[in-house]
């Protein structure tokens, strides 16, 4: 923004100055609100975003959110990391802070339109396959548990051979939900490649940034989750993935409540016998 400041007309300079001075306060606000805060117009905001190389304000806003999330992740690791010999109080604060940051970043990074699209595809799917390995499979099992409760034919596979066998039998009416925090798990990539050849619609969840998994996906959600350096396994990244699963499921039942409510009620009633 600083590089093009002098070449901008006055109305767009106001936008640039406001953004530079208030970066952390503009994530998630609407184009109307940014125009009001910067004393410009919505048209000027859109023109400004296009001069920066974006198709519009939505794309610019998501990119800004992702860059700020990466910056915060680095700061979080420096300011609240777990150190060898830390007392329980510091460990509690650090773990909770990292997990809360993962949820906050998720809320700013995801595109609502893409969530709506993914939720609609999950609802319409004849069958849903969920592919994941290692710690990501915990979020895959959570997705399976949720979708089963609304009557979906869903299976969560962690075995690479089962993933490939199932993927080969999918069709255009089916959906794959693929989870790999690195975005590079070879087993998941191979299964997604087979599912794409079969014509299935692919939704994926991974870390933020350029990852191979996104190239196999029709809808991709890149999330941010700062992990403590002493973590021996997925912690806040697991929270981020499960939060994304919660968002997709909640959007689905909200949008299609009349259709899903009977299934949820039947599942609730049957669960009472188990608790009894």
SVG drawing of the C-alpha trace seen along z (x, -y; Angstrom):
<svg xmlns="http://www.w3.org/2000/svg" viewBox="-39 -14 53 65">
<polyline fill="none" stroke="black" stroke-width="0.4" points="0.0,0.0 2.8,-2.4 4.4,-1.8 1.3,-2.9 0.2,-5.7 1.5,-8.6 -0.2,-7.4 -3.6,-7.0 -6.4,-9.7 -7.4,-11.4 -10.4,-9.2 -8.3,-6.0 -5.4,-7.5 -7.8,-7.9 -8.5,-4.2 -4.8,-3.3 -4.0,-5.6 -6.9,-4.2 -5.9,-0.6 -2.2,-1.2 -3.1,-2.8 -5.8,-0.3 -4.8,3.1 -6.0,5.1 -9.4,3.4 -10.5,3.9 -10.5,7.7 -14.0,8.9 -15.7,5.5 -17.9,4.9 -17.0,2.8 -19.7,0.3 -18.1,0.0 -14.6,-0.5 -15.9,-3.2 -17.6,-4.9 -14.6,-4.7 -12.2,-6.0 -14.5,-8.8 -14.6,-7.4 -17.1,-5.4 -17.7,-1.8 -16.7,-2.3 -13.4,-3.8 -12.8,-0.8 -13.4,1.6 -11.1,-0.4 -8.4,-0.5 -8.5,3.3 -8.3,3.9 -5.2,1.6 -3.6,3.9 -4.2,6.8 -7.3,8.3 -10.6,9.0 -12.6,7.2 -12.9,6.3 -13.8,9.9 -10.6,11.3 -8.5,8.4 -10.2,8.9 -9.5,12.6 -5.9,12.1 -5.4,9.4 -6.9,11.7 -4.6,14.6 -1.4,12.4 -2.4,11.0 -3.0,14.5 0.4,15.6 2.0,12.6 0.0,13.2 1.1,16.9 4.7,15.8 4.1,13.4 2.1,15.9 5.0,18.4 7.4,15.8 5.2,14.4 3.4,17.4 5.3,20.5 5.8,23.3 9.3,23.5 11.1,26.5 10.4,26.5 7.3,24.2 4.9,24.4 1.4,25.6 -0.1,22.0 2.0,20.9 1.3,24.2 -2.5,23.7 -2.3,20.1 -0.2,21.0 -2.3,23.9 -5.6,22.0 -4.2,18.9 -3.0,21.0 -6.4,22.8 -8.3,19.5 -6.1,17.9 -6.8,20.9 -10.6,20.3 -10.3,16.6 -8.2,16.9 -10.6,19.5 -13.4,17.0 -11.6,14.4 -10.0,16.6 -12.9,18.5 -15.2,17.3 -18.9,17.5 -19.8,18.1 -17.5,21.1 -19.0,22.4 -22.5,22.1 -21.4,23.9 -19.8,26.7 -22.7,27.1 -25.1,27.3 -23.0,30.0 -22.8,32.0 -26.6,31.9 -27.2,32.9 -24.6,35.7 -25.7,39.3 -22.6,40.4 -19.8,38.7 -16.3,40.0 -14.0,38.4 -10.3,39.0 -7.6,38.2 -4.6,39.8 -2.9,39.4 -4.2,36.6 -6.4,35.2 -8.4,38.4 -9.8,37.2 -11.6,34.4 -12.6,36.8 -14.3,39.0 -16.1,35.9 -17.4,35.1 -18.6,38.7 -20.4,38.6 -22.2,35.4 -23.3,36.3 -24.6,39.7 -27.0,37.9 -28.7,36.3 -29.1,39.4 -26.1,39.1 -24.3,42.2 -20.9,41.3 -17.6,43.2 -14.4,41.8 -11.3,43.7 -7.8,43.5 -6.5,46.7 -4.9,45.7 -6.2,48.8 -9.8,48.3 -9.5,44.6 -8.5,45.6 -11.0,48.4 -13.9,46.2 -12.7,43.2 -12.7,45.3 -16.4,46.1 -17.6,42.5 -19.6,40.6 -20.6,37.0 -23.4,37.1 -20.9,37.9 -18.7,35.6 -15.3,36.1 -14.2,34.2 -10.4,34.4 -8.4,33.3 -4.6,32.9 -3.1,30.2 0.1,30.1 -1.9,30.3 0.7,32.8 -0.3,36.2 0.4,38.5 -2.3,41.0 -5.0,38.3 -3.7,36.7 -3.8,40.0 -7.4,40.7 -8.5,37.2 -6.9,37.7 -8.9,41.0 -12.1,39.3 -11.6,36.4 -11.2,38.8 -14.5,40.5 -16.2,37.1 -16.8,36.5 -17.0,33.0 -14.0,32.4 -14.0,30.2 -10.6,30.0 -9.3,28.5 -5.6,27.8 -3.2,25.2 -3.0,21.8 -0.7,21.3 0.1,23.0 -0.5,26.7 -0.9,29.6 -4.3,30.6 -6.0,27.3 -5.2,28.2 -7.4,31.4 -10.3,29.5 -13.4,27.8 -13.6,25.9 -10.6,25.5 -10.4,24.0 -6.9,22.9 -6.7,22.3 -4.1,20.9 -3.2,22.5 -0.1,21.6 1.4,24.7 3.6,24.5 7.1,25.6 7.1,28.2 3.9,29.8 4.4,33.5 1.4,33.7 -1.5,31.7 -3.1,29.4 -4.4,26.1 -4.4,27.4 -6.8,30.1 -9.0,27.4 -9.0,25.4 -10.0,28.4 -12.8,29.5 -14.0,25.9 -14.2,25.9 -16.2,29.2 -18.5,27.6 -19.0,24.6 -19.9,26.7 -22.3,28.9 -24.0,26.0 -24.4,24.1 -25.9,27.2 -28.5,27.8 -29.3,24.1 -29.9,23.8 -31.8,27.1 -33.4,27.3 -36.8,28.6 -35.1,31.5 -32.6,32.4 -34.6,31.8 -36.5,35.1 -33.2,37.0 -31.6,35.1 -34.7,35.8 -34.6,39.5 -30.9,39.7 -31.5,37.8 -34.3,40.1 -32.2,43.2 -29.2,41.8 -31.4,41.5 -31.6,45.3 -27.8,45.5 -27.5,42.9 -30.1,44.8"/>
</svg>
